Amino acid sequence: MDKLQQIIHERPSFHRSETEIDRSFDPSESLLPREAAAKLASVELTCYGLGSDVLSFIAESVSEGSQTLETGAGCSTLVFAMRGSEHIAITPSKSEIALITQYALQREIPLSKVHFVQESSDRYLGRCEVEGLDLVLLDGKHAFPWPIVDWFFTADRLREGGMMVIDDAQMRSVAILAEFMGVDPGWQLIRDFSGKTLAFRKLRDSIHDVTWHMQPFTVVQPVGTALGPSLLRRLARRLKRLVQGQR
């Protein structure tokens, strides 16, 4: 585990500030405060790696012979490689793959069992044929609905008893998925890493073999959570005025 501690300590920078689109963008396109948007628009490299507790959890949960997959790539990819699992890492970023490969070579972390897929997850996962996965990590594109698309295409590639780890559950696009999995009988929450990263165990063979009236998330509507169409339209108009006022 010395290499794991080295990864945690060094926090290598593999990622561009903005990882979800290839093109450069003007900070005015973002809904974030201008300073935060400008930082994302920069070309600086950074580390978007999982927390040390999550990396340790992954290292404890997989071993040689495990079948694993992740959307996104980074420190987690190194941990899967270090543990010897048959791993698929999906990222459209050529530079991420090159930097991870270079770091692994320098630290003598074997990548022979890691298969990098340089493609967006929504394009690749639909034709992916891997089955019987032991662990899936969803930490790719966070814009809606990508977390849910990634979940949909990987849920039934995960074996019964396998684990699904979702990161950045504090973001609305991921929180919707976390809310669903938290009440669905096909999943059991087994670890909560400060509300940011959640690990679920799959409790049945097929998640897709279901209809709407079998899902508590769909049938039982918590009081106060529904937004009516008129309220949504008013919120959209206010957001539009806010954005236009910042330009």
C-alpha positions as CSV (number, residue, x, y, z in Angstrom):
1,M,0.0,0.0,0.0
2,D,3.0,2.3,-0.1
3,K,2.1,3.4,-3.7
4,L,-1.4,4.2,-2.6
5,Q,-0.1,6.5,0.1
6,Q,2.2,8.1,-2.4
7,I,-0.7,8.8,-4.8
8,I,-2.7,10.3,-1.9
9,H,0.2,12.4,-0.8
10,E,1.3,13.7,-4.2
11,R,-2.2,14.3,-5.6
12,P,-0.9,14.4,-9.2
13,S,-2.5,16.9,-11.6
14,F,-3.9,15.1,-14.7
15,H,-6.9,17.3,-15.5
16,R,-7.5,20.5,-17.4
17,S,-9.5,23.0,-15.3
18,E,-12.5,22.3,-17.5
19,T,-12.8,18.6,-18.4
20,E,-16.3,18.3,-19.8
21,I,-15.9,20.1,-23.2
22,D,-13.0,20.1,-25.6
23,R,-13.3,23.7,-26.8
24,S,-12.1,26.8,-24.9
25,F,-15.0,28.9,-23.6
26,D,-15.5,32.5,-22.4
27,P,-16.3,32.9,-18.7
28,S,-19.5,34.7,-19.7
29,E,-20.9,31.4,-20.9
30,S,-20.8,30.0,-17.3
31,L,-23.5,30.6,-14.7
32,L,-20.8,30.6,-12.0
33,P,-19.4,33.7,-10.4
34,R,-16.9,35.3,-12.9
35,E,-13.8,34.5,-10.9
36,A,-14.7,30.8,-10.6
37,A,-15.6,30.7,-14.3
38,A,-12.3,32.3,-15.3
39,K,-10.5,29.7,-13.3
40,L,-12.2,26.9,-15.2
41,A,-11.5,28.6,-18.5
42,S,-7.7,28.6,-17.8
43,V,-5.3,26.1,-19.2
44,E,-3.8,25.1,-15.9
45,L,-3.7,21.5,-14.8
46,T,-5.3,20.4,-11.6
47,C,-6.2,17.3,-9.6
48,Y,-9.9,16.3,-9.4
49,G,-9.0,13.0,-7.7
50,L,-11.3,11.3,-5.2
51,G,-10.7,11.8,-1.5
52,S,-8.1,9.7,0.3
53,D,-10.9,7.8,2.1
54,V,-12.6,6.9,-1.2
55,L,-9.3,5.8,-2.8
56,S,-8.6,3.6,0.2
57,F,-12.1,2.1,0.0
58,I,-11.6,1.3,-3.7
59,A,-8.2,-0.3,-2.9
60,E,-9.8,-2.5,-0.2
61,S,-12.7,-3.4,-2.5
62,V,-10.9,-4.7,-5.6
63,S,-8.1,-7.1,-6.2
64,E,-6.4,-9.0,-8.9
65,G,-9.1,-10.6,-11.1
66,S,-11.7,-8.0,-10.3
67,Q,-13.6,-6.6,-13.3
68,T,-14.0,-2.8,-12.9
69,L,-15.0,0.2,-14.9
70,E,-15.0,4.0,-14.4
71,T,-16.2,7.0,-16.3
72,G,-13.5,9.6,-16.0
73,A,-9.8,8.9,-15.2
74,G,-7.3,10.1,-12.7
75,C,-5.9,8.9,-9.3
76,S,-8.6,6.3,-9.1
77,T,-7.3,4.8,-12.4
78,L,-3.9,4.4,-10.7
79,V,-5.5,2.6,-7.7
80,F,-7.4,0.2,-9.9
81,A,-4.1,-0.5,-11.8
82,M,-2.1,-0.9,-8.6
83,R,-4.6,-3.5,-7.3
84,G,-4.4,-5.5,-10.6
85,S,-8.1,-5.4,-11.6
86,E,-9.2,-5.8,-15.2
87,H,-10.1,-2.2,-15.6
88,I,-11.8,0.1,-18.2
89,A,-11.3,3.9,-17.9
90,I,-13.4,6.0,-20.2
91,T,-12.3,9.6,-20.9
92,P,-12.3,11.6,-24.1
93,S,-9.2,13.4,-23.0
94,K,-6.0,12.3,-24.8
95,S,-3.9,14.4,-22.4
96,E,-5.3,12.8,-19.3
97,I,-4.4,9.4,-20.6
98,A,-0.9,10.5,-21.5
99,L,-0.3,12.1,-18.1
100,I,-1.6,9.1,-16.2
101,T,0.5,6.8,-18.2
102,Q,3.6,8.9,-17.7
103,Y,3.0,9.1,-13.9
104,A,2.4,5.3,-13.7
105,L,5.6,4.6,-15.6
106,Q,7.6,6.9,-13.3
107,R,6.1,5.3,-10.2
108,E,6.3,1.7,-11.5
109,I,2.6,1.2,-11.4
110,P,1.7,-1.4,-14.1
111,L,-1.0,-0.4,-16.6
112,S,-1.1,-3.7,-18.5
113,K,-4.6,-4.5,-17.2
114,V,-6.0,-1.0,-17.8
115,H,-7.9,-0.4,-21.0
116,F,-8.3,3.3,-21.7
117,V,-11.2,4.3,-23.9
118,Q,-10.6,7.7,-25.4
119,E,-14.2,8.5,-26.1
120,S,-17.2,10.1,-24.4
121,S,-19.0,7.7,-22.1
122,D,-22.4,8.3,-23.7
123,R,-21.0,7.1,-27.1
124,Y,-19.0,4.2,-25.8
125,L,-21.2,2.6,-23.1
126,G,-24.1,1.9,-25.4
127,R,-22.0,-0.6,-27.4
128,C,-19.8,-1.8,-24.5
129,E,-20.1,-5.5,-24.2
130,V,-18.4,-6.1,-20.8
131,E,-20.5,-8.0,-18.3
132,G,-20.1,-9.2,-14.6
133,L,-18.4,-6.0,-13.3
134,D,-17.5,-6.0,-9.7
135,L,-17.2,-2.3,-9.2
136,V,-18.3,0.7,-11.3
137,L,-17.1,4.2,-10.5
138,L,-19.2,7.1,-12.0
139,D,-17.0,10.2,-12.0
140,G,-17.2,11.4,-15.6
141,K,-19.2,14.3,-17.1
142,H,-21.4,15.9,-14.5
143,A,-23.7,18.0,-16.7
144,F,-27.3,16.7,-16.7
145,P,-28.2,14.0,-17.8
146,W,-24.8,12.4,-18.2
147,P,-24.5,10.8,-14.7
148,I,-27.9,9.2,-15.2
149,V,-27.0,8.0,-18.7
150,D,-23.7,6.5,-17.4
151,W,-25.7,4.8,-14.6
152,F,-28.3,3.4,-17.0
153,F,-25.7,1.8,-19.3
154,T,-23.6,0.3,-16.5
155,A,-26.2,-0.8,-13.9
156,D,-26.9,-4.1,-15.6
157,R,-23.3,-4.7,-16.5
158,L,-22.7,-4.8,-12.8
159,R,-23.1,-8.2,-11.2
160,E,-25.5,-8.8,-8.3
161,G,-23.6,-8.0,-5.2
162,G,-21.3,-5.6,-7.0
163,M,-20.7,-2.0,-6.1
164,M,-21.6,1.3,-7.8
165,V,-19.7,4.3,-6.5
166,I,-21.0,7.7,-7.5
167,D,-19.0,10.9,-6.9
168,D,-20.0,14.5,-6.5
169,A,-23.4,13.7,-5.1
170,Q,-23.7,17.2,-3.8
171,M,-24.3,18.4,-7.4
172,R,-27.9,18.4,-8.5
173,S,-27.3,16.3,-11.6
174,V,-25.8,13.5,-9.4
175,A,-28.1,14.1,-6.4
176,I,-31.1,13.1,-8.5
177,L,-29.4,9.7,-9.1
178,A,-28.4,9.4,-5.5
179,E,-32.0,10.1,-4.4
180,F,-33.3,7.4,-6.7
181,M,-30.7,4.8,-5.6
182,G,-31.3,5.6,-2.0
183,V,-34.9,4.5,-2.1
184,D,-34.8,1.8,-4.8
185,P,-35.0,-1.8,-3.6
186,G,-32.3,-2.8,-6.1
187,W,-29.7,-0.9,-4.2
188,Q,-28.3,-0.6,-0.7
189,L,-26.2,2.3,0.5
190,I,-23.1,0.8,2.1
191,R,-20.8,3.9,2.5
192,D,-21.4,7.6,2.6
193,F,-18.2,9.7,2.3
194,S,-19.4,13.0,3.8
195,G,-22.3,13.2,1.3
196,K,-19.9,13.8,-1.6
197,T,-19.2,10.2,-2.6
198,L,-21.6,7.3,-2.1
199,A,-21.1,3.6,-2.5
200,F,-24.1,1.3,-3.2
201,R,-24.4,-2.5,-3.4
202,K,-26.5,-4.0,-6.2
203,L,-29.1,-6.3,-4.7
204,R,-30.6,-8.0,-7.7
205,D,-29.5,-9.3,-11.0
206,S,-31.4,-6.9,-13.3
207,I,-32.1,-3.2,-12.6
208,H,-33.7,-2.7,-16.0
209,D,-36.3,-5.5,-15.5
210,V,-38.8,-3.1,-13.8
211,T,-41.8,-0.9,-14.5
212,W,-42.6,2.5,-13.1
213,H,-45.0,1.3,-10.5
214,M,-42.3,-0.9,-8.9
215,Q,-40.1,2.1,-8.2
216,P,-40.6,4.0,-4.9
217,F,-38.9,7.0,-6.4
218,T,-41.6,7.2,-9.1
219,V,-44.7,6.2,-7.1
220,V,-44.1,7.9,-3.8
221,Q,-43.7,11.7,-4.3
222,P,-42.2,13.3,-1.1
223,V,-44.1,16.4,0.0
224,G,-42.7,19.7,-1.1
225,T,-40.3,18.3,-3.7
226,A,-42.4,18.6,-6.8
227,L,-42.0,21.8,-8.9
228,G,-45.0,22.6,-11.0
229,P,-44.7,23.8,-14.6
230,S,-45.6,27.4,-13.8
231,L,-43.0,27.6,-11.0
232,L,-40.4,26.1,-13.3
233,R,-41.2,28.7,-16.0
234,R,-40.9,31.5,-13.4
235,L,-37.5,30.2,-12.2
236,A,-36.3,29.9,-15.8
237,R,-37.3,33.5,-16.6
238,R,-35.5,34.8,-13.4
239,L,-32.4,32.8,-14.3
240,K,-32.4,34.2,-17.8
241,R,-32.7,37.8,-16.5
242,L,-29.9,37.1,-14.0
243,V,-27.6,35.8,-16.7
244,Q,-28.3,38.6,-19.1
245,G,-27.7,41.1,-16.4
246,Q,-24.2,39.7,-15.8
247,R,-23.2,40.2,-19.5
